[in-house]
Amino acid sequence: MIVRIKPKVPVNLKKLFDKLIQVTDQNLPMHYKFLKNLTPELRELFMSYFSFIYKYDLREYDLLKRKFKTNERMLLDGILSIIVDFKDNEVWKNNQLKLVRGIYLGQLYQIQYRNYKHDPFPLAIFLNSYDSTHQNFQAINLHYFDRSFREYFIKTILRINNPRIKSGKPPILSSQMVTKLIPQLSMAYRNYKAEEIKVVEKISHRRWVSYLSIDKRTIIV
């Protein structure tokens, strides 16, 4: 059991630390400069604060410090990566997946879509809902990938979700995770109107890889 003691952080520093924790892939350069300007002592205080807030195990950070003892740039890059990745992982620690109009976000479905343009039977991972009135969906339709990339994509999701799967929870995929994992996915992003969707099958993650051998369709536009 890891015992975490709340670090004593002055109010003015706490505000700065909270801003630093908001780092994303889009604002990394700005936060890199801020982190670089911290003294080693303040950097340690920040990591203690981050560990306490997010229940992060500092042993990984200690290994990082030893590995990049003489390379400050790599150390700072590593710290920022830890913050971004660990915050993304918080999404996967939830016991319950979000259910919207009978569909679990982050899960793989075979659906029939009535208002289709190219694909009447999408093989889709639903990422999020939009439009508070109708709760329509944004999803990734795997049919827009070639078969080799489709398999790589699914196996990567399962690999990253391995700690969650081992703890008995289903894998999950968020928009943030997709953007970080594979930025160039625009061809597969699709918006689906909820009232036009008929669920054919919710596919268990244990069948994700094998199901790709059953549904081999590829959409070329």
Secondary structure, DSSP 8 states (H G I E B T S, - for coil): ----------HHHHHHHHHHHT--SSSHHHHHHHHHTS-HHHHHHHHHHHHHHHT--THHHHHHHHHTTT-HHHHHHHHHHHHHHHHHHHHHT-SS--EETTEETT-EEEEEETT-SS-SS-EEEEEEEE-TTT-EEEEEEGGGS-HHHHHHHHHHHHHHTHHHHHTT------HHHHHHH-S--TTTEEEE-GGGEEEEEEE-GGGHHHHHHH-------
